[in-house]
Amino acid sequence: MNKPQSFFHLHLISDATGETLLAAGRAASAQYKDARAIEHIYPLIRTEKQVTKVFEDIEEEPGIILYTVVDQKLARGIDERCAAMGLPCVSVLEPVLTVFQSYLGTPAGRRVGAQHVLDAEYFRRIDALNFTMEHDDGQLPANMDDADIVLVGISRTSKTPTSIYLANRGIKTANIPIVIGVPVPESLVNATKPLIVGLIATAERISQVRQNRILGNTSAYEPTDYVDRAAISEELAYARQICTRHGWPMIDVSRRSIEETAAAIVALRGKTR
């Protein structure tokens, strides 16, 4: 018998955007299927006055506290307040910084939001995102050789979200739909620079996703065929034939998250370089 789901408050205090904390908190929470975290995110906390206000909220809804605050005086204050309230409290980055300091033989610079500086890497990611949005769903197919990665696949194989995830890592990613009876662009067939990857899934999985989504721009399909498993199987067979003909590797996304799919693509890219 499944246990009823319980809830707990998870307080995330950050002196920057809170993205690091949110990822760590959700990764830990995912290990407890019978408990759901109610997230409270406090970004840009950099003064004692702000910390005081945060703990007024925490007192109303106590729970686990995770924080990333590089100012050691503020961090000590957070630890002391948690101890006084009897609440569990973890500085997420401190153990990592300690290992870095031990190995590198030098203390951390303690710069707030150091990972968000407007450097060349930041602008490379912005450029990749712009490219990806301009080349979504088969748009601007003429310049496929400007892409780092091109994803191909039938409708609802997670091409767009995977492309955006890769672009956020600075990888210019285009995606092109495969539709029965519609040839893939010659510019893609002749492209020599990008890694071209086919995304596939089971017919059952795609049918389920299509049924749960607003159909949107599906004019190339009859509504009944769009969710019919036999018709989807034909689409998948056609997509596999194209990928096999051109030697494009394929990844089954049926049971993969967007992050796992992207990681598999990046691993393929590393092998083909």
Secondary structure as a PSIPRED ss2 file (coil, helix, strand):
# PSIPRED VFORMAT (PSIPRED V4.0)

   1 M C   1.000  0.000  0.000
   2 N C   1.000  0.000  0.000
   3 K C   1.000  0.000  0.000
   4 P C   1.000  0.000  0.000
   5 Q C   1.000  0.000  0.000
   6 S E   0.000  0.000  1.000
   7 F E   0.000  0.000  1.000
   8 F E   0.000  0.000  1.000
   9 H E   0.000  0.000  1.000
  10 L E   0.000  0.000  1.000
  11 H E   0.000  0.000  1.000
  12 L E   0.000  0.000  1.000
  13 I E   0.000  0.000  1.000
  14 S E   0.000  0.000  1.000
  15 D C   1.000  0.000  0.000
  16 A C   1.000  0.000  0.000
  17 T C   1.000  0.000  0.000
  18 G C   1.000  0.000  0.000
  19 E H   0.000  1.000  0.000
  20 T H   0.000  1.000  0.000
  21 L H   0.000  1.000  0.000
  22 L H   0.000  1.000  0.000
  23 A H   0.000  1.000  0.000
  24 A H   0.000  1.000  0.000
  25 G H   0.000  1.000  0.000
  26 R H   0.000  1.000  0.000
  27 A H   0.000  1.000  0.000
  28 A H   0.000  1.000  0.000
  29 S H   0.000  1.000  0.000
  30 A C   1.000  0.000  0.000
  31 Q C   1.000  0.000  0.000
  32 Y C   1.000  0.000  0.000
  33 K C   1.000  0.000  0.000
  34 D C   1.000  0.000  0.000
  35 A E   0.000  0.000  1.000
  36 R E   0.000  0.000  1.000
  37 A E   0.000  0.000  1.000
  38 I E   0.000  0.000  1.000
  39 E E   0.000  0.000  1.000
  40 H E   0.000  0.000  1.000
  41 I E   0.000  0.000  1.000
  42 Y E   0.000  0.000  1.000
  43 P C   1.000  0.000  0.000
  44 L C   1.000  0.000  0.000
  45 I C   1.000  0.000  0.000
  46 R C   1.000  0.000  0.000
  47 T C   1.000  0.000  0.000
  48 E H   0.000  1.000  0.000
  49 K H   0.000  1.000  0.000
  50 Q H   0.000  1.000  0.000
  51 V H   0.000  1.000  0.000
  52 T H   0.000  1.000  0.000
  53 K H   0.000  1.000  0.000
  54 V H   0.000  1.000  0.000
  55 F H   0.000  1.000  0.000
  56 E H   0.000  1.000  0.000
  57 D H   0.000  1.000  0.000
  58 I H   0.000  1.000  0.000
  59 E H   0.000  1.000  0.000
  60 E H   0.000  1.000  0.000
  61 E C   1.000  0.000  0.000
  62 P C   1.000  0.000  0.000
  63 G C   1.000  0.000  0.000
  64 I E   0.000  0.000  1.000
  65 I E   0.000  0.000  1.000
  66 L E   0.000  0.000  1.000
  67 Y E   0.000  0.000  1.000
  68 T E   0.000  0.000  1.000
  69 V C   1.000  0.000  0.000
  70 V C   1.000  0.000  0.000
  71 D C   1.000  0.000  0.000
  72 Q H   0.000  1.000  0.000
  73 K H   0.000  1.000  0.000
  74 L H   0.000  1.000  0.000
  75 A H   0.000  1.000  0.000
  76 R H   0.000  1.000  0.000
  77 G H   0.000  1.000  0.000
  78 I H   0.000  1.000  0.000
  79 D H   0.000  1.000  0.000
  80 E H   0.000  1.000  0.000
  81 R H   0.000  1.000  0.000
  82 C H   0.000  1.000  0.000
  83 A H   0.000  1.000  0.000
  84 A H   0.000  1.000  0.000
  85 M H   0.000  1.000  0.000
  86 G C   1.000  0.000  0.000
  87 L C   1.000  0.000  0.000
  88 P C   1.000  0.000  0.000
  89 C E   0.000  0.000  1.000
  90 V E   0.000  0.000  1.000
  91 S E   0.000  0.000  1.000
  92 V C   1.000  0.000  0.000
  93 L C   1.000  0.000  0.000
  94 E H   0.000  1.000  0.000
  95 P H   0.000  1.000  0.000
  96 V H   0.000  1.000  0.000
  97 L H   0.000  1.000  0.000
  98 T H   0.000  1.000  0.000
  99 V H   0.000  1.000  0.000
 100 F H   0.000  1.000  0.000
 101 Q H   0.000  1.000  0.000
 102 S H   0.000  1.000  0.000
 103 Y H   0.000  1.000  0.000
 104 L H   0.000  1.000  0.000
 105 G C   1.000  0.000  0.000
 106 T C   1.000  0.000  0.000
 107 P C   1.000  0.000  0.000
 108 A C   1.000  0.000  0.000
 109 G C   1.000  0.000  0.000
 110 R C   1.000  0.000  0.000
 111 R C   1.000  0.000  0.000
 112 V C   1.000  0.000  0.000
 113 G C   1.000  0.000  0.000
 114 A H   0.000  1.000  0.000
 115 Q H   0.000  1.000  0.000
 116 H H   0.000  1.000  0.000
 117 V C   1.000  0.000  0.000
 118 L C   1.000  0.000  0.000
 119 D C   1.000  0.000  0.000
 120 A H   0.000  1.000  0.000
 121 E H   0.000  1.000  0.000
 122 Y H   0.000  1.000  0.000
 123 F H   0.000  1.000  0.000
 124 R H   0.000  1.000  0.000
 125 R H   0.000  1.000  0.000
 126 I H   0.000  1.000  0.000
 127 D H   0.000  1.000  0.000
 128 A H   0.000  1.000  0.000
 129 L H   0.000  1.000  0.000
 130 N H   0.000  1.000  0.000
 131 F H   0.000  1.000  0.000
 132 T H   0.000  1.000  0.000
 133 M H   0.000  1.000  0.000
 134 E H   0.000  1.000  0.000
 135 H C   1.000  0.000  0.000
 136 D H   0.000  1.000  0.000
 137 D H   0.000  1.000  0.000
 138 G H   0.000  1.000  0.000
 139 Q C   1.000  0.000  0.000
 140 L C   1.000  0.000  0.000
 141 P H   0.000  1.000  0.000
 142 A H   0.000  1.000  0.000
 143 N H   0.000  1.000  0.000
 144 M H   0.000  1.000  0.000
 145 D H   0.000  1.000  0.000
 146 D H   0.000  1.000  0.000
 147 A C   1.000  0.000  0.000
 148 D C   1.000  0.000  0.000
 149 I E   0.000  0.000  1.000
 150 V E   0.000  0.000  1.000
 151 L E   0.000  0.000  1.000
 152 V E   0.000  0.000  1.000
 153 G E   0.000  0.000  1.000
 154 I C   1.000  0.000  0.000
 155 S C   1.000  0.000  0.000
 156 R C   1.000  0.000  0.000
 157 T C   1.000  0.000  0.000
 158 S C   1.000  0.000  0.000
 159 K H   0.000  1.000  0.000
 160 T H   0.000  1.000  0.000
 161 P H   0.000  1.000  0.000
 162 T H   0.000  1.000  0.000
 163 S H   0.000  1.000  0.000
 164 I H   0.000  1.000  0.000
 165 Y H   0.000  1.000  0.000
 166 L H   0.000  1.000  0.000
 167 A H   0.000  1.000  0.000
 168 N C   1.000  0.000  0.000
 169 R C   1.000  0.000  0.000
 170 G C   1.000  0.000  0.000
 171 I C   1.000  0.000  0.000
 172 K C   1.000  0.000  0.000
 173 T E   0.000  0.000  1.000
 174 A E   0.000  0.000  1.000
 175 N E   0.000  0.000  1.000
 176 I E   0.000  0.000  1.000
 177 P E   0.000  0.000  1.000
 178 I C   1.000  0.000  0.000
 179 V E   0.000  0.000  1.000
 180 I C   1.000  0.000  0.000
 181 G C   1.000  0.000  0.000
 182 V E   0.000  0.000  1.000
 183 P C   1.000  0.000  0.000
 184 V C   1.000  0.000  0.000
 185 P C   1.000  0.000  0.000
 186 E H   0.000  1.000  0.000
 187 S H   0.000  1.000  0.000
 188 L H   0.000  1.000  0.000
 189 V H   0.000  1.000  0.000
 190 N C   1.000  0.000  0.000
 191 A C   1.000  0.000  0.000
 192 T C   1.000  0.000  0.000
 193 K C   1.000  0.000  0.000
 194 P C   1.000  0.000  0.000
 195 L E   0.000  0.000  1.000
 196 I E   0.000  0.000  1.000
 197 V E   0.000  0.000  1.000
 198 G E   0.000  0.000  1.000
 199 L E   0.000  0.000  1.000
 200 I E   0.000  0.000  1.000
 201 A C   1.000  0.000  0.000
 202 T C   1.000  0.000  0.000
 203 A H   0.000  1.000  0.000
 204 E H   0.000  1.000  0.000
 205 R H   0.000  1.000  0.000
 206 I H   0.000  1.000  0.000
 207 S H   0.000  1.000  0.000
 208 Q H   0.000  1.000  0.000
 209 V H   0.000  1.000  0.000
 210 R H   0.000  1.000  0.000
 211 Q H   0.000  1.000  0.000
 212 N H   0.000  1.000  0.000
 213 R C   1.000  0.000  0.000
 214 I C   1.000  0.000  0.000
 215 L C   1.000  0.000  0.000
 216 G C   1.000  0.000  0.000
 217 N C   1.000  0.000  0.000
 218 T C   1.000  0.000  0.000
 219 S C   1.000  0.000  0.000
 220 A C   1.000  0.000  0.000
 221 Y C   1.000  0.000  0.000
 222 E C   1.000  0.000  0.000
 223 P H   0.000  1.000  0.000
 224 T H   0.000  1.000  0.000
 225 D H   0.000  1.000  0.000
 226 Y H   0.000  1.000  0.000
 227 V H   0.000  1.000  0.000
 228 D C   1.000  0.000  0.000
 229 R H   0.000  1.000  0.000
 230 A H   0.000  1.000  0.000
 231 A H   0.000  1.000  0.000
 232 I H   0.000  1.000  0.000
 233 S H   0.000  1.000  0.000
 234 E H   0.000  1.000  0.000
 235 E H   0.000  1.000  0.000
 236 L H   0.000  1.000  0.000
 237 A H   0.000  1.000  0.000
 238 Y H   0.000  1.000  0.000
 239 A H   0.000  1.000  0.000
 240 R H   0.000  1.000  0.000
 241 Q H   0.000  1.000  0.000
 242 I H   0.000  1.000  0.000
 243 C H   0.000  1.000  0.000
 244 T H   0.000  1.000  0.000
 245 R H   0.000  1.000  0.000
 246 H H   0.000  1.000  0.000
 247 G C   1.000  0.000  0.000
 248 W C   1.000  0.000  0.000
 249 P C   1.000  0.000  0.000
 250 M E   0.000  0.000  1.000
 251 I E   0.000  0.000  1.000
 252 D E   0.000  0.000  1.000
 253 V C   1.000  0.000  0.000
 254 S C   1.000  0.000  0.000
 255 R C   1.000  0.000  0.000
 256 R C   1.000  0.000  0.000
 257 S C   1.000  0.000  0.000
 258 I H   0.000  1.000  0.000
 259 E H   0.000  1.000  0.000
 260 E H   0.000  1.000  0.000
 261 T H   0.000  1.000  0.000
 262 A H   0.000  1.000  0.000
 263 A H   0.000  1.000  0.000
 264 A H   0.000  1.000  0.000
 265 I H   0.000  1.000  0.000
 266 V H   0.000  1.000  0.000
 267 A H   0.000  1.000  0.000
 268 L H   0.000  1.000  0.000
 269 R H   0.000  1.000  0.000
 270 G H   0.000  1.000  0.000
 271 K H   0.000  1.000  0.000
 272 T H   0.000  1.000  0.000
 273 R C   1.000  0.000  0.000
